[in-house]
Amino acid sequence: MRPAPPTPTVLSDTVRRALAEDIAKECGVPLTNCHVGRFPDGESDVRVDEDVRGNDVFVVQSTCSPVNDHLMDLLLILDALRRASAGRITAVMPYFGYARKDRKDEGRVPISAKLVANMIVAAGADRVLALELHAAQIQGFFDIPMDHLYAAPVFVEHFESKGLEAPVIVAPDVGGIKLARAYAKRLGGGLAIVDKRRVDPRQAEAMHLIGEVKDRDVILMDDMIATGGTMAEAVRVVKDKGCRRVILAATHGVFAGPAVERFRGLPAEEIAVTDSIPQSDAVKEFATILSAGPLLGQAIHRIHESLSVSSLFVD
């Protein structure tokens, strides 16, 4: 077996290249070409265009909408790399689809995140690197090494550049308290929580605010924005309580269903998300897109060099 090359191999499909190019640039390597197309019946057509025998390969693939297509693309790329005798294969997942179904919350339902983890391992991944999982316990679903990064370094740098005065970090629901507390600590700000009551699975109604935001700069922080209902209600609450200005931030901008229309008219100074999910032109009109490429690139470099990545795990 020939020795592994001194630099990692970063690979992505022909569609979601922007983030992968930022990652490759951070690693100081060119992006390896990989073709992903569709047969007439919709089946994925995958081909790795360069020799990867013995290489330390990092496959950058977000399993975002259409989730099933992109998940299948990832599985086939992993299989192609394994059959091409890659030395080690790491699935780099800036956005991990199906993460919201991480347990049985009622009878006769699947644990979708566990099934996806099994599929990724079976397809040929030796390691997984993910950004801001919706549920941190998904790390335990993998029987291979799994590195879980938080997007805090990306957002903290951005917030510090905006000259906010002792901002209050607001969790839009009780599930986001830990994340909001971590940002409050790093930014030296306060903490508040929106008490949200869900009317039905597709509609949430925020009731009241725990904490003080009057005449304060507010950052509403969450791990993802899906349909935007939770964030829109949270903005209404903090505005009613007299905040000075409000910024919305989330690692993953899913922007599904009515989200785009909701956010176009939302009274927020800024809506910031990372590029973990490629965004449409409609979203780019109102959202600030921050690159997670340097953060993921640092993690890839450390994994390739067998260095500690624990300092990047801080949330």
N, C-alpha and C positions, 0 to 999 in steps of 0.2 A: 504493500500500500504506500502510495506517495505521501509525503508529509503535507499537513494542512497548510494552506497559504497563510502568510503573515497578517493578512487583513481579512475581515469578514466579507461574506458575499451577501449583499442586500438585494432582495428580489421582490417585485410587485407586478401586478397585472397591468394591462395597457390602459385601464380606465382610471384607477385611483392612484395616479403617479405622483401628484403634487407633494403629499406628505412623505411618501417613500423617497422622493428626491431630496427633501430636507434632511431626512434621516441619513441617507447615503452621503450627503455633503458633510454632515457632522462627523461621520465615520471616516471621511476622506477617501471614499471609494466611489467608482461609477455604479449606477444602478443596473443590475443584471436584467436583461430582457426576458419577459415571459408573456406569451400570447394567451389570452383568454377570449374565445369567441363563442358563438352559438350555432349549433346545427339548425336546419330548418324546423325541426320539431321542438326546439327549445333546449336540448341537451347542451351541456357545457363542452367546449372543445379547448383543451389545455395543452400547451407545449412550452417547455423551457428551452429557450433558444441558445443557451451557452453551456459549455462543459462545466459541471459542478462536482465531478468525481473527487471525493475526499475533502470537499470544502465545508466550512462552517457557515451554513446558510440560514439567513433570517428572512422569513416570508412575511411581508407587511400586508395585512388584509383585515379590514374592518368588515364584520358581518352585519352591515346595516341594510336598509331597505334598497331593493327587495332582498330580505334576509335569507330566504331559502336559496336563491341563486348564488349569493355571495358566499354562503356557508359551503355550498356544494363546490364552488370554484376553489375555495381554500382546501377542502378535502382532496380534490383531484390534484392540486398543485403539490400537496404534501406527498401524495402517492407517487406522482411523477418524479419528485426529488429522491424519494427512497429507492425507486427503481433505477434512477440514474446514479446510484451509489454515492450520494452526498455523505460527508463525514458525520455531521450533526445537523439536525433540522430544528429550528426554533420558529414557532408560530408567533408572530408579533401581531397582537390584536388590539389596536387603538380603541375599538368599540366591540364589545362582546355581546352579540345578539342572544336572545333568549335568557338573559341574566335575571330578568324579573320573575321567572318561574323557578325559584331555587328551593322550594319545599312543597309538601302537600298541605295546602291550606284548606282543602275540602276533600271529600271522598272521590275516588275514581278519576284522579287527574295525574298527569305525568310530572316528574321533576325534570323539566326540559333542559335546564342548565347542566345537570349531571349527564344526561344523554349526549348533549353536544360535547362535553368534555371527553366522554368515552369515544365518540366518533373521531375527535381530533387525535387522540392517542392511537386509535386503531389505524388511522390513515398514515401514520408515520412520524408524528412530531416527537422529538426527544425532549423538548422543553417548550414552555409557553411564557410569553411576556405580554401582560395586559395592562391597560390604562384605566384606572378608576372603575372597578367592577361595581355594579349596582349593589351587590351583596358580597362582602369580603369573604364570607365562608365558602364561596365558590372555589377559592384556592384549594380547599380540601377535597374537591371533586376530582382532582387530577392525581394520578399515581406516578407522575413524572415531575421534575422540578418546575415550579411555577413562580414567576416574579410578578408582583403586583405593585404598579407605580401609582402615585397620586399626582394630580395635575397642579398641586399647590405651588410649586416653584414657578410655573408659567403664569398663574393668576396673581401671585403676590408681587412679582416684578411689575406686572401691568398695573395693579392697583396703586403701588407705591409711586408710579409715574404720574398719577392723576391728581396728586396733592390733596387727598382726602383728609379731613380734619377729624381725628379720633372716630373713625367710622363704626357704626353698629352693624355687626354681621347678623343677618336675620335668616333663620331656618324657616322655609315656607311650610313645613309640617314637622311633627315630632320626630319623624324618621331621619331628618337631616340635622339633628342637634349635634351629633358628634362631629360632623363635617364643619358646621358653622363654628363650633367651639375651637376647632383647630385653626381656622382662619382668624378668628378673633384673637387668639394667642399670638399668632405670627404677625398680625398687623397692629397689635396693641390696642384693639378696639373693644367695644361692648358686645353683648350677646342678647338677642331677642328671639322669640319663637312665635310663629303664627299657629294658633289652635285651629286645626282644620277638621271639619266633619264632612265625611263623604256621603253625598246624597244617594249615588248609585255608582257602579263601577266606572262610568264614563263622565261623572260630574262631581266636582268637589265644591263645597261652600265653606269659605273661611269665616270663623266666628269672631275671634278677638285676638289681641296681641298680648303676649307675656313679655314684658320688658318696656323700656322707654326709648322712643325714637324722635320725640319732638325736637325740632331745630337741629337735627343731626343728619350727617351723611349716612345713607343706608346702602349696604350691599346685600342683596338677596341671593343666596348661594345654594346651589343644589348640584347633584351629580349629573342630572340630565333634564332636558326639557323635551317632553313628548308632545302632547296636544296643547300644552301651555295653560291649561285651566288652573292648576295649582298656583303657578307664578302670577297669573293675571289677578287672581283673588288676593294674593299676598301683596301685590302692588296697591290694590285698592285699600287694603287695611292700613299699610304704613303711610299712605297718602292721607287717609282720614285722620291718622294720629299726628299729622303735622310734621313729617320728616322734611328736611331741607332739599335733598335730592336723592334719587334712588338709581342704583345700578343693578342690573340683573346679570348673573353669571352662572354658567353650567358647563361642566366638562364636555358633555355630549349634547349636541343640538340635533335631536331627532326631528323636531318640527313636523309632526304628523297631523293628519286631519285638518282641523281649523286653526292650527297654530300660527300660520303665516298671517292670516287675517287678524287674529287676536293681537299679534305683536306689532303690526303696522301702526295701530293707533294707541299703543300703550304709553302712558305718561312716564316713561323712564328715560334717563339721560343716555344710557347705553345698555345694550344687550350683548354680552361677550360670551363666546363659546370657543372651544379649541377646534382644530381641524381633524379631530378623530373621525368625523363623518364628513364626506364631501358635501358642500352646500350648493343649492341652486342659486341662480341670479336673484330670485325673489327674496331669498333669505339674506343675501349679501347686501341688499339695499338697506336693511335696518340693523344688521348684526355686525359686530366686530369679531373677526376670525383670528384667533391666536394660534401660532404654530406650536404643536407638541413635538415637532421633529427633533430639536436639540435635546430635549429631555430623553426621548426614546433612543436617540443616537448615542447619548452618554451611556445609557443602560446596555445597549448592544456592545459598545466598546468594552465595557467592564466584563460582560459575560464572555466575550470572545477572549479577553486577556486573563480570564479566571481571577478577576479582581472582585472585591466586595461591592455589591450593589445596594447594601442595606441603607446607606445614607440617602438614597433616592426614594426610599419607602416612606419617609416622614410625611404624615398627613396633617 
